[in-house]
Amino acid sequence: MTNPAVRAVHIAWFRDDLRIADNPALFAALEGNDGGTLTIAVYVHDEVSENIRPLGSAARWWLHHGLRELRAQLSELGVPLVLHQGTALLKIPEATEALRQHFGLNPEDLSVYWNRRYGGGERAVDASLMELLRGQGATVSSFSATLLHEPWTVQTQEQRPYKVFTPFHNAAQLIPLRPALPAPSNAQQARAPEMPAGEELDSWGLLPSRPDWSAGLAAAWTPGEAAAHERLGVVLQDVAADYLLGRDRPGIDGTSRLSPALRWGHLSPVQVWEALGAVAATHPEAAEGARAMMRQLAWRDFCWNQLYHRPDLGRVNLRTEFNEFDWAWPTGLLPTPASGRPAAKPPTVPSDAVQGQINALHEAWCRGETGFPLVDAGMRELWETGWMHNRVRMVTASLLVKNLGIHWRAGEAWFWDTLVDADPASNPANWQWVAGCGADAAPYFRVFNPVLQAKKFDAQGRYRARFGPLLNQEPVVDLKESRAAALAAYEHMRHSARTGDAHQP
């Protein structure tokens, strides 16, 4: 079939929403298309715009395969996916102008659609682009697709963000959810005409090489929308009923394992919420587990609300009294000023010997060589699969921050590089939660004992046998002594705050 003359171009700009079902931007870009309207999908790999955090290594692997799967899905709809690398502030206008000239269109014949983002740098880019493109005559529309509720809609009566999860969750449940959209059925009827070329995915170098350490990731995961829906089906049928017991036991398949699919947008939280809600309503034996999973989706929104209202979430303690806490810093991770104010209290400068000990402890933690089998199994699971069981995440983080006395930002940076599900909100928010300095954080004096945690939640040793080290290793720190030291440091910080010495950023 020959393609009629193109009279208008609709651009669906993909970001953290690599799916076709329940994708409001794509749905709008295809809606009402006639033979003279061409819909084009665009993805910009932007790691150079200010205040947009470059992806970690595991995330880059996932992105490569996620884009490959998305391209195949869009191709079935007759929608080409065009790739660009660089700052979106330049690449999106360049792409729209190239399409306008290629098809001989007027600016008003171009429309750009995207789903909203909530990080500070991303919001700045989107706002600037919206103003620029509309100023040139194009139509620009943005949509809610990444969260259950927009961050500005869930606030206290004083129009302030919630600092405690339970009232946040209660308030959010009073706000109706948008309904999930189906996959587009109005595919373009004709093959897309020749267009200005984009870049080749392989040229971005997202996959590891020399060495290629991704075999474990490939064995554990299949990025893409189809695999995400398949896993969701398993969760609804098998996992939800036993979730309240299984979620804390890393040796079994007792959690949803949907976090990568949500991070990359293969599934929307609305899709998962609706599916879990249907299970809760129709399967009494699985209702409690389904509702508990829904609460985890709400916690994800809570993390994103924190980032929306505090774009410096990944750098600055939300509870400012913790700026007085004298955490240790591995070499190369010392804090730097952010927005003209310190990211934390300037750390005590240790001797070379003490700094060497700090670095050695940090390296042992990263490599899974702490001598605590549950922690080491978790760190090895992370390295092998790009994921870690949530219970074990809390235990490993607690050991680093409290027993080893190393700043949460060092752990957050390691997780950012090694997790396939690391996002700019949940990763730092959850690290701040464990460290005691975040919103609705665990009390600092709650120190997870990795030995007791292993006895309670991995009693049969299945998890430790699967991911644990081959040789027994002496613990790098005494749990009792290090816990006492952590609590003493905490009391010193509290005393400094009471006497007015607390550092105010």
N, C-alpha and C positions, 0 to 999 in steps of 0.2 A: 504494500500500500504506500502510495506517495504521501509525503507529509505536506499539508497545506501551508500556506504562508504563515509565519509566526507573527501574530499581532500583539502578543504580550508575553512576558516572562515572569514566572513566579519562582523565587529562590527560597528554598527551605534550608536554613543554616543550622546544621547539626552541631551539637557540642557534647553535653553529658547525657545524651538521649538517643543512644544508638539502637533504635527500634522503629517499627512502622506502626504497630498497634498502640492506641492511646498516645499518639504523638500529635498534640494539637497544632503545632506549627506545620507539620507535613500535611495533616488533614485539611488545614485552611489553604495551603498552597495548592492542593489538588481539587478542593471543593469548587464546583461550578465550572471546571475547565471545559472548554469546547475545543473544537479542532484547531483554533488559532492560538491557544494558550499553551505554552511549554513550561512544564515544571522541572526545575533543576535542583538537585541537592548539592550542598557545598559543605565541606569540612575544612577548617583552618587549624593547622597544628601550630598553636601560638604559645611559645615559651619565651618570648622576648618582650611582651608588653609589661609595663611597670606593674609591680605588685601581683602578678600572676605567677604562681609557683610552678616551676618546671616539674614534670612528672618524675616519679621514681622509676627505677629500672624495671621492677615487676609490672608496674602500671604501663610502661611503654610496650612491653610484650603483649599485654592484654589489648591495648589500643590497636596494635597492628592487626591482630586477629579479629577484633571486634569490627574494625572498618572493613576488613575483607568480607565478613559475613553480611554486614549492612549493604555493601555494594551489590552482593548477589541478590538480596531481598529487593532492593530498589530496582534492580534490573528487571525483575519479574513484573514490576509495575510500569516499566517503560521509563523509569526516572533515572537519568545518569547521575552518578556521584562524582563531583569534581573536587580534587584535593589541592590545597594550597598550604604552604608553610611560611610563617612569618607573622608579623603583627597584624591582627585582624583589622585594626584601624586603617591599614593600607590595603590589605588583601581583599577585603569585602568591597570597598569602593572600586578597586581595580577590576574585580571580577564583574561587578554590575556594569561598569563602563564598557568593558570589553564585549559583554553580551549585547549591550545597547547598540554599539557600533556594528557588531557582527550581523545583527538582524535588522539594522536600520530603524530602531525604535526611538520614540520620544521618552524622556525621563519618566513621565507619568505612566508609561506602559510597563514599568518595572515595579514589582512588589517583592519585599523581603520579609520573611517570617522566621521567628526564632522563639525558642522556649527560654524563659528567664533563668539567669544565674544570680547567685547571692553573695559571692565573695566581693570584697571591696574593689579589687583591681578589675574583676570581670564586670561589675556593675558600672564602673567608670568607662570602660571600653564600650559597653552596650549603649550607655546614655549618649556618649559622643557620636557613635555611629548613627543612632536614631536621629539625632539632630542634623548630622551631616547629610544623610540620605534623604530625609524629608525636605531639607533645604534645597536639594537638587531636584525635587519634584517626585521622588519615588514614594510609594506607599510602604510603610513599615508597621508591622504588628508583632507584639510579643504576647506570650501565653504562659500560664501556670502549668507545669508538667513534671517538676522535679520533686516537689514536696506535697504533703497532704494539704497544707494550708500555707498561704503566703505569710512571711514573717511579720509583716505589719498588721496582720489581722488578729493575731493572738497576743494580746497585751493586757496589762492590768487596767483597772478602772482609772488609774492615773495616766494611762497611755504610756506605760513603761514596759520594757521586756521583763518577763518572768525570770527570777533567779532560782526558783525551786520547781522541780519537775511536776510534782503531783498537781498543784493548782494550774500549771500550764496545760497539762493533759486534760484536766477537768474543763477548763475553758475552751480548749480546742474541740472537745467533743460536742460542744453546743453550736459549732459552726458547720453548716452542711458541706459535704464534700461535693466537688464536681463529679459527674458520672464519667467513668472510663469510656473512651472512644474506641470503636472497633478498628480493625485494620482497614485501610482505604480499599474500597472496591471499585472506585472510579479511576482505574489506571488509564494512563495515556494510551490512546488507541493506536498510535503510530510510533514507529521507531523514531527516537530523537534525531534531529538533523545534525550534521557536523557542527561542532561548536569550538570555541577557543579552548585549547588544551590546558589541562591542569598538570599536576605533578604525579609521578609514579610513587605508590606507597612504599615500595622497596627502597626508594632513594632516600627515605627519611632515616634509615638506620635504627629503627625502633627495636629490632631483634638483637639479642646479645650474640656476640661472636668473639672468638679468640680469648677465652673459651666460650662456648655456648652452654650456659648453665641452666637452660630453660626446660630440660627434659622432665624434671619433676613437675613443673607447672603444666606442661602439656599432658602429663599423665593424670593430673588431678582435675583439670578444668577444660571445658570446651566453651570459649567465649561466643556469645551471640544470643539472639532472641529465642531461637528454637530450643537451645539447650536450657535456657533460663525457664521457659515454660514447662519443659519436661521435669526440671527439678521442682518447680512449684507444684506440679501434679503429685510428685512423691511426698512432698511436705504435707499437702492436704490429705492424702490417703493414708500415709504411714507415720509421719513424724508428729503431727499435731496432737494426736491422742495421748502420746507419752511425753510430750514436750516438757511438762513441769518437772518431771524426774530426769529425763534424758538430757536436758539442756546444760546441766552441770557436769556431765560425765564425758570427758574427752575421748574415752576409749570406744564409744559407740557413735552411730550416726543419729544424734539426738537433737541437733540444731537445724535451722532452716538452710544454712549455707547459701543464702540468697544475697548476702552483702555485696559480692562483686557484681551481680546482676543489677542491683539497685544503684551501686556507685556509677556504673557505666550506662545505666538507663536501658538495659535490655528489658527490664520490667519497670513499670512505674509504681510508686508506693500506693497509688489509688487502685491499681489492678490487684496488688497483693492484699490490700485492706478489704476490698470487695470480696475476694476469694475466701479469705479467712473469716470474714463476717458471715458468709453463706454457710461455711462449715459450722461456725458457732451456733447458727440459727437452726440447723437441720440435723446435727450429729451431737447429741448430748454428751456422748463419751469423749468427744474431742473439743468440747466448747471451751473449757478452761484453758487448755493449751493454745487454742486458736486466739483467744482473747489476750493471753500472755504475749504471743507473737505480735499482735496488733499493738500492744503497749511498747514493744521494741521499735516498731515503726514510728510511734509517737516520740520516743526518745531520739530517734534519728532527726526528726523535725526540731526537737529541742536543741540539739547540737547545731543545726543550721541557723536557728534563731540566734544563738550565741554569736556565730560568725557574722551574721547580718548586722547585728548591733555593735559587735566588737571585731572589726576587720583585723585587728592585731592579735586575735585569739591564739595564733600559733607562736607568738613571741612574748606576750606579756601575761603575767599572772592576773587572773580576773580578781582574785582577792589580794588587794595591794599589800596587806601585812606580810605576805609571803615574799615580797621583794627584799625583806630583811633576812630571809633564810639563807644560810651560807652553804648552799649546795656545791659540790665539786663539779668541775667542768673538764671533760677530756680535751686534750690539745686539739686546736682547730675548730672547737665548737664554742669558744668564748662568746658572750653576748656582745652585740653591737647596738649603738643607739638606733632607735626607730622613731621616725617622725619627731626628731628633736628631743626625745626623752629616753632615758635608759630603759632597756628591756627588762632589767632586773638589777638588784644590788650588785655593784662591782664585786666580783668574787675575790676571796682572799688569794693572794699570790703564793702558791706553795713552793717549796724547794724543788729542785730537779728530781730528787729522790721520791718525794711525795707525789709529784706530778706523774712520775713514771708508774707509781703504784695505781694511781687513778686511771691512767691509760690502760694498764694491764687488767684491771677489774672490768673496765668498759669492754675491752676486747674479749675477755672471757665470757661476758654476758652475751655479746653479739654472736660469738661462735658456739654458744651452748656448751661451755666448759666451766660452769660455775661449781660443779660438784653437787648440785641439787637436782636429782633426776627429773622431777616434774618440770622445772624451769628449763633444763637443758633439752628435754624432749620438745617443749614448746618452741624454743628457739630453732631447733633443727627442723621441726615441722614448718616453721615460717620460712626457713631458707630453702627447704625442698619443694614446698607447695605454694608459697606465696600467701599463706593464710595461717591463722592460728585460732584454736578454739577460744571462745570468749572467756571462760573461766580461767584458762591458762594465761590469756592476755593480762588479766588482772593480777595474777600471781607473779608473772615475770616482771611486770611494770612495778609492782610493789617492791620486789627485791632490788631492782635497780635504784629506785628513788629513795627508799627508806633504809634498807640494809646496807647497800653500797654507797648511799649518800650522793648519788650522781643526779644532776639536774634532769627534770622530766623532758626538757627539750632535746637532750641527747638521745633518749629512747624514742621520742616522737620522730626524730630525724631518721633513725634506723628503721622504724616501722614504715615511714613514708617511702623509703627506698625499696623495701622488701615485700610489702603487702600489695596484693592485686586489688584490694578493696579500699586502699587508703584514699580518703577524700579530704579536702581542706577544712572541713568542719568536724566530722566525727573523730578523726585522728587526734588533733590537738585537744578537743573538748574532753575526750575520754582519758587522755593522758593527764590533763589538769584535774579530772575527777579523781583519779587514783592518787595523784600527788597532794590532794587536799586543797588546792589553790583555785579550783574552778567553780562553776555554778552547781549548786546542790551536791557538792563534792563529798566523797567519803571522808569521815573524820581522819585527821592525820594519824591519830593514835591507832587507827585500824591498820595493823601491819599483817599482811597475809603470811602465814608460816608455810613455806612450800612443802615441808615434810608432813605436817598435819593435813594440808590440802590434798596431798597425794593419797594419804591413807583414807580420807573421806570420799574423794571423788574418783580415784583411780585405784580402788582397793585391790582389784585383780591384777593391776600392773600392765594392762593391755596397752595403754597409751605409751607408757614409758618403755615397754618392750619394742613398740613399733618405731618410735623416734628417738629413744634414748641413746646415749653413747655406748660404745662397745666395752669400754673399760671403766671401772670404778675410779672416781677421782675425788680427792679431798675437797671439801667445801672451801671456797675462797674467802669465806667470812663466817664468824661465829654468829649464829642467829640471835642468841640471847644478848650477847654484848652489843651487837650492831643495832638491835631494837632499842636497847637502853640508850645508846648514843643518839639515835634518831629522835627519841622522845625528849631527851635533854636539849637537843638543838631546837626542837619545837617549842619547848618551854622558854628557852632563851629568846626566840623570836617573839613569842607572846609578851614577854616582859618588855622587850624593846618597843613593841606596839603600845603597851599600857603607859610607858613612861614618855611617850611622844617622840621616840627616836625613829619610828618607822619611816622608811623611805617612801615618799609619795611621788609616783612617776608623773 
